[in-house]
Amino acid sequence: MRNSTRSQVDPFIVMDVMEAARQAEEAGRHIIHMEVGQPGTGAPKVAMEALSKSLLSDALGYTVALGLPALRRRIAQLYGEWYNVDLNPDRVIVTPGSSGAFLLSFTALFDSGDRVGIGAPGYPSYRQILSALGLVPVDVQTAPENRLQPVAADLEGLDLAGLLVASPANPTGTMLDHAAMGALVEAARVQGASFISDEIYHGLEYEAKAVTALELTDDCYVINSFSKYFSMTGWRVGWMVVPEDQVRVVERIAQNMFICAPHASQVAALAAMECKDELQDNLAVYAQNRKLMLEGLPAAGFTKIAPPDGAFYVYADVSDLTDDSRAFASEILEHAGVAVTPGLDFDPERGATTLRFSYARSTADIEEGLERLRNFMATRG
Ligand SMILES: Cc1ncc(COP(=O)(O)O)c(C=O)c1O
């Protein structure tokens, strides 16, 4: 059967690493997972209790397309708690993960062939989803001196219909402060480009609070998720905040594309929002892991790293060690028993000389992983 040209998107290279790690484990080896982009913890306990109660009392059929009203209200309240932003709950749309929000936002905002700017390095699926929708991803090559975040000057002459930024970003963990975010919002406005802010790692910050685009403008789409801070990756629930006059546009697409986000997950997500203590405990583990990584990676020989502001990744420039990050990641897996992600997933141009290390797992795993990396690099010479 023939396929569309739109469907010819690239695979996630990290999935190949995960498969190689799985095979090694099947063969009896113990692997430390520094490739995964998800918490090792499950959903907060109170969220599971809330769900088990509603399993007995509720048919959990479709919800309305925009999501459970109580959840939309509670998400709006979070903007008051986190950023002191007064948000109308009508602007909140519950989505099947932030991945569902990308489909909705790109479909609502852009026409086939429109050019959408994304930072390189960046989360790989932006590019693939845009391509699959017949849109044109435009890599904005970011600079180390800008901590691998796009700046307004990078956008000149790009003729964009949209700009998607992420703060904290994957794979770097770097953030945009008020001034940097404001300059990008303004640069997008001048080009007539719609501004989309991926805020999925908010809540996972170590030095300063992350800035939401909503602190700077209401004329934007903000995307977030229960996957990371709320530790609910597999539940497939996220959200989007859109301008008031965009709600109905997105609602019609959501009704047709998904009907709704999973009802059970929405129930659990609502309860998860009251589990601050447990979630802050998870954050304390990441903070400890981050500290270990910032000491342990340079000690092992990965010296070209920048401290991440948020998320749970360290992005290392390994150009002094390899020009083939994929082969290097395989070598590390084989000889050190540590799975890491080659940068090519995040940056097709420069990723051959970068690696991403995740520290989302337990501190004991991070300690063991760093020790293995140190021994491996010592024998590599
Ligand atoms: C920057 C970024 N955005 C979005 C996603 C997708 O997350 P989800 O669909 O689970 O909400 C991820 C997943 O790792 C990510 O790193």
The ligand as a Tripos MOL2 file, in Angstrom:
@<TRIPOS>MOLECULE
LIG
   16    16     1     0     0
SMALL
NO_CHARGES

@<TRIPOS>ATOM
      1 C1          9.9200   19.1620   25.8710 C.3       1 LIG1
      2 C2          8.8770   18.0940   25.8320 C.ar      1 LIG1
      3 N1          7.6420   18.4120   25.4070 N.ar      1 LIG1
      4 C3          6.6790   17.4740   25.3300 C.ar      1 LIG1
      5 C4          6.9170   16.1500   25.6770 C.ar      1 LIG1
      6 C5          5.7790   15.1480   25.5420 C.3       1 LIG1
      7 O1          5.2020   14.8460   26.7640 O.3       1 LIG1
      8 P1          3.7510   14.2810   27.0360 P.3       1 LIG1
      9 O2          3.0910   14.0160   25.7350 O.co2     1 LIG1
     10 O3          3.9570   13.0480   27.8520 O.co2     1 LIG1
     11 O4          3.0210   15.3330   27.8110 O.co2     1 LIG1
     12 C6          8.1680   15.7800   26.1510 C.ar      1 LIG1
     13 C7          8.4540   14.3950   26.5440 C.2       1 LIG1
     14 O5          9.5250   14.0260   26.9300 O.2       1 LIG1
     15 C8          9.1850   16.7810   26.2260 C.ar      1 LIG1
     16 O6         10.4230   16.5040   26.6440 O.3       1 LIG1
@<TRIPOS>BOND
     1     1     2 1
     2     2     3 ar
     3     2    15 ar
     4     3     4 ar
     5     4     5 ar
     6     5     6 1
     7     5    12 ar
     8     6     7 1
     9     7     8 1
    10     8     9 2
    11     8    10 1
    12     8    11 1
    13    12    13 1
    14    12    15 ar
    15    13    14 2
    16    15    16 1
@<TRIPOS>SUBSTRUCTURE
     1 LIG1         1 GROUP 0 **** ****
